[in-house]
Amino acid sequence: MEVLQRDWADGQDAEAVAAAAAAIDLDADEATCPACQGTIPAGSERCPECGLRIA
């Protein structure tokens, strides 16, 4: 698994790698989408910008 993660990370920029590693705090007032970096309001089940399902 570590090899796969390293190979994936080699093809991404640092911001994408950091976003993929981020956890979303569903109790926060808002969160940052790990896929598009959009703002996700509290209580949302999907990112309003890209549609990523988070809950």
N, C-alpha and C positions, 0 to 999 in steps of 0.2 A: 504494500500500500504506500509506503514511504517513497518508493521509486516513482509510482504513478503521480503522487502529489508533486514531487520535484520536477518531473517531466512537464506536468501541466503548468506549474509556476514559471518554468523557463520560457514559455510562450506568452506570458502575460506581463503587463506593466505592474509596477509596485502597488499602484492604487487598486487595481483589480484583485491582486493577491490579498491585500489588506481587507478589502470589502468581503471577499469570500470567507475569510476567517472570522469576521465579525459576528457576534451574537446579537439577536434582536431582543430587547427588553420590552415585552408586551405590556408591561405596566407603566411604561414611561409615557409622557405627554405626546411625544412623537419619536419616531425612529428613522434611521436612514436605511433605505432599501439596499441590500447587498448586491443586487443585480444592476440597478441603474443609478444609484446614489440619490434617488428622489426622496422626498419627505413623506413618511407614512404617519397619518394622524392616529392617535390612540383609538383603539376599538376597531380598527380596520382589519379585514381579513385578507385584503389584497393591496398591493401598491397601486395607488391611483395613477401613476405614470406609466408603469410597464405591465401591470397586472399580475406580478409575482404573488402567489398565494403564500401567506405567512402564518396563517392560523388554521 
